[in-house]
Amino acid sequence: MQNYEEVPAMISGKDLDYLSDIYNWNFNACKLANHFKEEVQDEEIKDLLNRVADMHKEHAKAVLNILR
């Protein structure tokens, strides 16, 4: 039985394209959340946007770790 937590020793070009898309989506979402965090006055919304940015940053890091 295959363990889906383990990354294969080699990934296909299609997999690399998919990982690239995931990384770019999370990177851009992080940037947007950080941008809008600076644009709002409400501290509760700023906190929420900060947590959203952090979440997307961690997801982007996870994709990069797969590629190491």
TORVEXDO-468364 format. One record per residue: residue number from 1; residue in one letter; x, y, z of N, C-alpha, C in turn. Coordinates in pm, whole numbers. Layout:
// residues N
<pt NUM, a, <X, Y, Z>, <X, Y, Z>, <X, Y, Z>>
...
***
This chain:
// residues 68
<pt 1, m, <84, -118, 0>, <0, 0, 0>, <89, 125, 0>>
<pt 2, q, <58, 221, -86>, <137, 341, -100>, <104, 441, 11>>
<pt 3, n, <208, 500, 68>, <190, 604, 168>, <188, 738, 96>>
<pt 4, y, <76, 809, 100>, <62, 934, 27>, <130, 1051, 95>>
<pt 5, e, <189, 1029, 211>, <264, 1133, 280>, <407, 1143, 227>>
<pt 6, e, <454, 1040, 158>, <590, 1038, 106>, <593, 1090, -37>>
<pt 7, v, <695, 1169, -65>, <713, 1223, -199>, <797, 1124, -279>>
<pt 8, p, <755, 1092, -401>, <834, 1000, -482>, <972, 1058, -513>>
<pt 9, a, <1067, 971, -544>, <1204, 1015, -573>, <1208, 1100, -700>>
<pt 10, m, <1114, 1079, -790>, <1109, 1156, -914>, <965, 1198, -940>>
<pt 11, i, <948, 1321, -985>, <814, 1367, -1018>, <806, 1395, -1168>>
<pt 12, s, <690, 1380, -1224>, <670, 1400, -1367>, <662, 1550, -1399>>
<pt 13, g, <671, 1581, -1525>, <655, 1719, -1569>, <517, 1772, -1536>>
<pt 14, k, <417, 1687, -1549>, <280, 1726, -1516>, <269, 1758, -1367>>
<pt 15, d, <332, 1675, -1284>, <332, 1700, -1140>, <403, 1832, -1108>>
<pt 16, l, <515, 1858, -1176>, <589, 1981, -1154>, <504, 2102, -1192>>
<pt 17, d, <432, 2093, -1303>, <342, 2202, -1343>, <234, 2225, -1238>>
<pt 18, y, <180, 2117, -1185>, <77, 2126, -1082>, <133, 2191, -956>>
<pt 19, l, <251, 2148, -912>, <314, 2206, -794>, <345, 2354, -816>>
<pt 20, s, <387, 2387, -937>, <414, 2527, -969>, <288, 2610, -959>>
<pt 21, d, <178, 2559, -1010>, <49, 2629, -1000>, <8, 2648, -855>>
<pt 22, i, <22, 2544, -775>, <-14, 2553, -632>, <72, 2658, -562>>
<pt 23, y, <203, 2653, -589>, <293, 2749, -527>, <254, 2892, -566>>
<pt 24, n, <236, 2916, -696>, <204, 3051, -743>, <72, 3100, -686>>
<pt 25, w, <-27, 3013, -676>, <-155, 3054, -620>, <-139, 3098, -475>>
<pt 26, n, <-66, 3017, -397>, <-46, 3050, -256>, <42, 3174, -238>>
<pt 27, f, <146, 3187, -319>, <234, 3304, -311>, <155, 3432, -341>>
<pt 28, n, <76, 3430, -447>, <-4, 3547, -482>, <-112, 3577, -379>>
<pt 29, a, <-174, 3474, -324>, <-275, 3495, -220>, <-212, 3557, -96>>
<pt 30, c, <-92, 3514, -62>, <-19, 3571, 52>, <11, 3719, 27>>
<pt 31, k, <59, 3751, -92>, <90, 3889, -126>, <-36, 3977, -120>>
<pt 32, l, <-145, 3927, -175>, <-269, 4005, -174>, <-320, 4028, -32>>
<pt 33, a, <-317, 3925, 51>, <-363, 3940, 189>, <-276, 4042, 262>>
<pt 34, n, <-144, 4037, 241>, <-55, 4135, 304>, <-83, 4277, 253>>
<pt 35, h, <-110, 4288, 125>, <-141, 4420, 68>, <-269, 4477, 131>>
<pt 36, f, <-375, 4399, 132>, <-502, 4448, 184>, <-498, 4469, 335>>
<pt 37, k, <-412, 4397, 403>, <-395, 4417, 547>, <-349, 4560, 575>>
<pt 38, e, <-268, 4616, 487>, <-219, 4753, 503>, <-323, 4857, 461>>
<pt 39, e, <-425, 4815, 390>, <-525, 4908, 338>, <-645, 4927, 430>>
<pt 40, v, <-666, 4837, 524>, <-785, 4845, 610>, <-751, 4906, 745>>
<pt 41, q, <-852, 4961, 808>, <-835, 5024, 940>, <-879, 4931, 1054>>
<pt 42, d, <-975, 4846, 1028>, <-1032, 4759, 1131>, <-930, 4655, 1175>>
<pt 43, e, <-897, 4656, 1304>, <-794, 4566, 1358>, <-833, 4418, 1347>>
<pt 44, e, <-962, 4390, 1360>, <-1008, 4252, 1349>, <-986, 4199, 1206>>
<pt 45, i, <-1014, 4283, 1108>, <-992, 4243, 969>, <-843, 4232, 940>>
<pt 46, k, <-763, 4324, 994>, <-617, 4315, 977>, <-564, 4184, 1032>>
<pt 47, d, <-613, 4146, 1150>, <-570, 4021, 1212>, <-609, 3901, 1125>>
<pt 48, l, <-731, 3903, 1074>, <-777, 3794, 987>, <-691, 3787, 860>>
<pt 49, l, <-665, 3901, 798>, <-581, 3902, 677>, <-439, 3857, 708>>
<pt 50, n, <-389, 3889, 824>, <-256, 3843, 865>, <-253, 3691, 878>>
<pt 51, r, <-358, 3635, 937>, <-365, 3489, 951>, <-378, 3422, 814>>
<pt 52, v, <-455, 3483, 725>, <-470, 3430, 588>, <-335, 3433, 517>>
<pt 53, a, <-263, 3544, 528>, <-130, 3555, 466>, <-35, 3450, 521>>
<pt 54, d, <-35, 3433, 652>, <53, 3332, 713>, <19, 3191, 666>>
<pt 55, m, <-111, 3161, 655>, <-153, 3028, 608>, <-101, 3002, 467>>
<pt 56, h, <-120, 3099, 378>, <-75, 3081, 240>, <77, 3074, 231>>
<pt 57, k, <145, 3149, 317>, <292, 3143, 320>, <339, 3003, 360>>
<pt 58, e, <275, 2945, 459>, <311, 2809, 503>, <282, 2706, 394>>
<pt 59, h, <171, 2723, 322>, <140, 2631, 213>, <243, 2642, 102>>
<pt 60, a, <286, 2764, 70>, <389, 2783, -33>, <520, 2718, 11>>
<pt 61, k, <555, 2734, 138>, <677, 2670, 191>, <668, 2518, 180>>
<pt 62, a, <549, 2464, 207>, <531, 2318, 199>, <555, 2269, 57>>
<pt 63, v, <507, 2345, -42>, <531, 2306, -182>, <681, 2311, -212>>
<pt 64, l, <749, 2415, -166>, <894, 2423, -189>, <967, 2307, -123>>
<pt 65, n, <922, 2265, -7>, <987, 2153, 62>, <972, 2023, -14>>
<pt 66, i, <862, 2010, -89>, <843, 1890, -172>, <950, 1884, -280>>
<pt 67, l, <989, 1999, -329>, <1083, 2006, -441>, <1229, 1994, -397>>
<pt 68, r, <1255, 1990, -271>, <1394, 1979, -220>, <1442, 1837, -224>>
***
